[in-house]
């Protein structure tokens, strides 16, 4: 299908650049979601433009991911990294830049899909001016997030207002789990159209290497029990709970154990501060000899680390969906996670892993011990996990559900 016959759609992700390396500051699940969805939609016959803010003057303005899917970086505010709390003041110019781009390139977008509340505001302005259907994915909800934050940021009130306006005004909200839909209804608004379509994972990339192969590649001995965390260094991710749980483990000292806490961080930034704080706790608890911080894991090595782990721990205080658990499960590795948000949907407790209350280091210790002390059960959980991902969480499947939704929204807008 050539470009002329393809319907043009715009994916907006103001602060989550789909073309950057994942794992740095402000580079996590949302970036992966937008990029993977964009590429898979292009395969299904859409012409996909993904708009993000230029956060580094040296990066190219245009990144073509494949013939019909590209990232377009727009100048909105200084061309440098800005924390997401400070981006809203530049969203006005982001709207103008999208309009300008559309005119210059003679783009006629049939639909816009926005991601996160900053992009929601941008989408609502564009929808008002260009009257195309708008679909939105929240990725994180202020109404839930601020329940567990002592001092909400200055943008909190504005964010809550925009999230409510978006739910009530957008043509459709994509909730990534039944739990997120419940939150939207109970905490945000009873109005608005919501459909549940999960996030996905690359089931060919994750699951491409076996447990034995992965351990040999990384030089882990067959006897060692590997406990793995990968993600951002952020207090809300609950890494402290994991470290204290490992300290409480009844198996520690009885079996060789290694705790791997992976993820990028920048000294002097908030993630660097959190990494320092966690390192301090590791030291105080006498776990330095069994703990390592490998930093950012490259895309090609991620499946290897997941596959080599005996258990992947996701101790988040709040997680609207969480890509890490589905990447672990696609790799055949059971997950011990907090029973919060989307983890209640992706991880089936006692079947693909175990769910425990957030911030409960005792419960995490017991769950980790249960899986590590029974390798046959661990393997069974891993097999169940892999099957569940193949059946329900491939990016192709997710994109095909989104594609159907877009088609319906575009038809309705004509009526």
C-alpha positions in Angstrom: 0.0 0.0 0.0 1.6 3.3 -1.0 1.5 6.5 1.2 -1.4 8.0 -0.8 -3.9 5.2 0.1 -2.9 5.2 3.7 -4.9 7.1 6.4 -2.6 9.5 8.2 -2.6 9.5 12.0 -0.6 11.5 14.6 0.7 10.0 17.8 1.6 12.7 20.3 4.1 12.1 23.2 5.4 15.5 24.2 7.9 14.4 26.9 8.4 10.7 26.0 10.5 10.7 22.8 9.8 7.4 20.9 13.2 7.6 19.2 15.5 7.8 22.2 17.4 4.9 23.9 15.2 3.6 26.7 16.3 3.7 30.3 17.5 7.3 30.7 15.8 10.1 32.6 12.2 10.4 31.3 12.7 7.4 29.0 10.6 4.5 30.1 7.4 2.6 29.3 5.6 5.4 27.5 8.5 5.8 24.9 8.4 2.1 24.3 4.6 2.0 24.0 4.4 4.9 21.5 7.2 3.6 19.3 6.1 0.0 19.2 2.4 0.9 18.6 3.5 3.3 15.9 5.6 0.7 14.1 3.0 -2.0 14.4 0.3 0.4 13.1 2.4 1.2 10.1 2.6 -2.5 9.3 -1.2 -2.6 9.4 -1.5 0.1 6.7 -1.5 3.4 8.6 0.8 6.4 7.8 2.1 7.3 11.3 3.7 10.6 12.4 4.9 10.5 16.1 5.4 14.0 17.5 7.7 14.8 20.5 9.6 17.7 21.9 13.2 18.3 20.8 15.1 17.9 24.0 18.6 17.9 22.6 19.8 20.3 19.8 22.2 17.7 18.4 19.5 15.1 17.8 18.0 14.8 14.2 14.6 16.5 13.7 13.3 13.4 11.8 13.9 9.8 12.6 12.4 7.3 10.1 11.7 4.0 11.9 10.3 2.3 8.8 8.8 3.5 5.5 5.5 4.6 7.0 6.4 5.5 10.6 8.6 8.3 11.8 9.4 10.5 14.9 9.2 14.3 14.4 10.9 16.4 17.0 9.4 19.9 17.4 11.0 22.9 19.0 8.9 23.9 22.0 11.0 25.8 24.6 14.8 25.4 24.9 16.2 22.4 23.0 17.5 20.7 26.1 16.2 18.3 28.8 13.4 19.8 30.9 11.8 17.8 33.8 8.3 16.9 32.9 6.8 19.1 35.7 8.2 22.2 33.8 7.1 21.3 30.2 3.5 22.5 30.4 4.5 26.1 29.8 5.9 25.1 26.4 2.8 23.1 25.3 1.3 26.2 23.6 4.2 26.4 21.2 4.1 22.6 20.7 0.5 23.0 19.4 1.6 25.8 17.0 4.5 23.6 15.7 2.2 20.6 15.0 -0.2 22.9 13.1 2.7 24.4 11.1 4.1 21.0 10.3 0.7 19.7 9.1 0.3 22.7 6.8 3.9 22.6 5.4 3.7 18.8 4.8 0.1 18.9 3.6 -0.8 16.3 6.2 -4.5 15.6 6.8 -4.7 13.6 10.0 -7.7 11.3 10.2 -7.1 10.8 14.0 -4.8 11.8 16.8 -3.7 9.5 19.7 -2.2 11.4 22.7 -0.1 10.0 25.5 0.1 11.4 29.1 -1.6 14.5 30.4 0.8 17.0 28.8 -0.1 15.5 25.4 -3.8 15.4 26.3 -3.8 19.2 26.6 -2.1 19.5 23.3 -4.6 17.1 21.7 -7.6 18.9 23.1 -6.3 22.2 21.5 -5.7 20.5 18.2 -9.0 18.7 18.2 -10.8 22.0 18.8 -9.0 23.6 15.9 -8.9 20.8 13.4 -11.9 18.7 14.6 -10.5 15.2 14.1 -11.2 12.3 16.5 -8.9 12.1 19.6 -7.9 8.9 21.4 -5.9 9.2 24.7 -3.8 6.9 26.9 -3.0 8.3 30.3 0.1 6.1 31.2 -0.2 7.5 34.8 -3.0 9.2 36.6 -2.6 12.2 38.8 -5.7 11.2 40.9 -3.9 8.0 41.9 -0.4 9.3 42.0 -1.1 12.2 44.3 -2.7 9.9 46.9 0.7 8.6 47.8 2.7 11.8 47.5 3.2 14.0 50.6 3.7 17.2 48.6 2.0 17.2 45.1 3.9 19.3 42.5 2.7 22.8 41.6 1.2 21.4 38.4 -1.1 19.0 40.3 -4.3 21.0 40.1 -3.8 21.8 36.4 -3.0 18.1 35.7 -6.1 16.9 37.5 -8.3 19.4 35.5 -6.8 18.3 32.2 -7.2 14.6 33.0 -10.9 15.2 33.7 -11.5 17.3 30.7 -9.7 14.7 28.5 -11.8 11.8 29.8 -15.0 13.8 29.2 -14.1 15.3 25.9 -11.8 12.9 23.9 -13.6 10.5 21.6 -12.2 7.5 23.4 -9.8 6.7 26.3 -7.6 3.6 26.1 -7.3 2.2 29.6 -4.5 -0.4 29.7 -6.1 -2.5 32.4 -9.5 -3.0 34.0 -8.0 -1.5 37.2 -7.2 1.7 35.3 -10.7 1.9 34.0 -12.0 1.6 37.6 -9.7 4.4 38.8 -10.9 6.6 35.9 -14.5 6.0 36.8 -14.2 6.3 40.6 -11.6 9.1 40.8 -11.9 11.2 37.6 -15.3 11.2 36.0 -18.3 8.9 35.4 -18.6 10.5 31.9 -16.6 9.6 28.8 -15.9 6.6 26.6 -13.3 4.1 27.8 -12.0 0.9 26.1 -9.5 -1.5 27.6 -6.6 -2.4 25.4 -3.4 -3.6 27.2 0.2 -2.5 26.5 2.2 -5.1 24.6 5.6 -6.6 24.5 7.9 -7.9 21.7 7.4 -11.7 22.2 10.1 -12.5 19.6 12.7 -10.3 21.3 11.9 -11.4 24.9 12.0 -15.1 25.0 14.7 -15.4 22.3 17.2 -17.0 24.7 16.9 -19.9 27.2 17.6 -19.8 31.0 20.8 -21.8 30.6 22.1 -19.9 27.6 21.4 -16.6 29.3 23.2 -17.6 32.5 26.2 -18.8 30.5 26.4 -15.6 28.6 26.4 -13.5 31.7 28.7 -15.8 33.6 26.3 -16.8 36.4 26.9 -20.2 38.0 24.1 -22.8 37.9 23.7 -22.7 41.7 23.2 -19.0 42.0 19.8 -17.6 42.6 19.3 -14.4 40.6 16.9 -11.7 41.9 16.4 -9.0 39.2 15.0 -5.5 39.2 15.1 -3.3 36.1 13.6 0.2 35.8 13.9 3.8 36.8 15.6 4.9 40.0 12.6 6.7 41.6 11.3 6.3 45.2 7.9 5.3 43.8 9.4 2.3 42.2 9.9 0.7 45.7 13.5 -0.5 45.2 14.1 0.1 48.9 11.4 -2.5 49.7 13.2 -5.0 47.5 16.6 -4.4 49.1 15.1 -4.8 52.6 13.2 -7.9 51.5 16.4 -9.6 50.3 18.0 -8.7 53.6 15.1 -10.5 55.3 15.2 -13.6 53.0 15.4 -16.9 55.0 17.4 -18.3 52.1 20.1 -15.7 52.2 23.3 -17.4 53.4 21.9 -20.8 52.7 22.0 -20.6 48.9 24.3 -18.4 46.7 22.2 -15.3 45.8 22.8 -12.3 43.6 20.6 -9.1 43.6 20.8 -7.2 40.3 19.4 -3.6 40.3 19.6 -2.4 36.7 18.6 0.9 35.2 20.2 4.1 34.0 20.8 7.1 36.2 22.6 10.4 36.0 24.7 11.7 38.9 23.2 15.0 40.1 19.8 14.3 38.7 16.9 12.9 40.8 17.5 9.4 39.5 21.2 9.6 40.5 20.2 10.8 44.0 17.9 7.8 44.4 20.6 5.4 43.2 22.9 6.8 45.8 20.3 6.4 48.5 19.7 2.8 47.5 23.4 2.1 47.4 23.7 3.5 51.0 20.9 1.1 52.2 22.6 -1.8 50.5 25.8 -1.0 52.3 24.2 -0.5 55.7 22.4 -3.9 55.5 25.7 -5.6 54.5 24.4 -6.7 51.1 27.2 -5.1 49.0 28.9 -8.4 48.3 25.7 -9.9 46.6 24.4 -6.7 45.0 25.3 -5.2 41.7 24.2 -2.1 39.8 25.0 -2.7 36.1 23.4 0.6 34.9 21.5 0.8 31.7 21.1 -2.6 30.0 21.2 -2.4 26.2 18.1 -3.5 24.2 20.0 -6.5 23.0 21.0 -7.6 26.5 17.6 -7.0 28.2 16.2 -10.4 27.1 19.4 -12.1 28.3 19.1 -10.6 31.8 15.4 -11.3 32.1 15.9 -14.9 31.0 18.8 -15.5 33.4 16.9 -14.3 36.4 15.1 -16.8 38.8 12.6 -14.1 39.7 12.0 -10.5 38.5 10.7 -8.2 41.2 8.5 -5.2 40.5 8.0 -3.5 43.9 6.3 -0.3 42.7 4.0 1.7 45.0 1.9 2.6 41.9 2.0 1.2 38.4 -0.8 2.0 35.9 0.4 -0.9 33.7 4.1 -1.7 33.9 6.0 -3.0 30.9 8.8 -4.7 32.9 6.5 -7.5 34.3 5.3 -8.4 30.8 8.9 -8.4 29.4 9.9 -10.7 32.3 7.0 -13.0 31.7 7.6 -13.0 27.9 11.1 -14.2 28.8 9.7 -17.1 30.8 10.6 -15.5 34.2 8.1 -15.4 37.1 7.3 -12.0 38.6 6.9 -11.0 42.3 5.1 -7.7 42.2 3.1 -5.2 44.2 -0.7 -5.8 44.1 -1.3 -2.4 42.6 -2.9 -1.0 39.4 -2.1 -2.8 36.2 0.1 -5.5 37.9 -3.2 -7.0 39.2 -4.1 -7.5 35.6 -0.8 -8.6 34.0 0.5 -10.9 36.8 -1.8 -13.8 37.7 -0.8 -14.6 41.3 0.1 -18.2 41.9 0.0 -18.8 38.2 2.6 -16.5 36.5 4.2 -15.2 39.7 3.1 -13.7 43.1 1.5 -10.5 44.1 1.9 -9.0 47.6 1.0 -5.7 49.3 3.2 -2.7 48.2 5.9 -1.5 50.7 5.6 -4.8 52.7 9.2 -6.1 52.8 8.2 -9.1 54.9 5.6 -10.2 52.2 8.1 -9.6 49.4 10.8 -11.7 51.3 8.4 -14.6 51.7 7.2 -14.5 48.1 10.8 -14.4 46.7 11.7 -17.3 49.0 8.8 -19.4 47.9 9.8 -19.1 44.2 13.6 -19.5 44.8 13.2 -22.6 47.0 11.2 -24.6 44.4 12.8 -24.6 41.0 10.2 -26.9 39.5 7.4 -24.5 40.5 9.5 -21.6 39.3 9.8 -23.2 35.9 6.1 -23.9 35.8 5.2 -20.3 36.6 7.7 -19.2 33.9 6.0 -21.4 31.3 2.5 -20.2 32.3 3.8 -16.6 32.1 5.2 -17.0 28.6 2.0 -18.6 27.3 -0.1 -15.7 28.7 2.1 -13.1 27.0 1.9 -14.9 23.6 -1.9 -15.1 23.8 -2.7 -11.7 25.1 0.1 -9.2 25.1 2.0 -9.1 21.7 2.4 -5.6 20.2 0.8 -6.9 17.0 -2.3 -7.9 18.9 -2.4 -4.5 20.7 -1.9 -2.6 17.5 -4.6 -4.6 15.8 -7.1 -3.7 18.6 -6.1 0.0 18.3 -6.4 -0.1 14.6 -10.0 -1.4 14.9 -10.8 1.3 17.5 -9.3 4.1 15.2 -11.4 2.8 12.3 -14.6 3.0 14.4 -13.7 6.5 15.7 -13.0 7.8 12.2 -16.3 6.3 10.8 -18.3 7.8 13.7 -16.7 11.3 13.2 -18.0 11.3 9.6 -21.6 10.6 10.8 
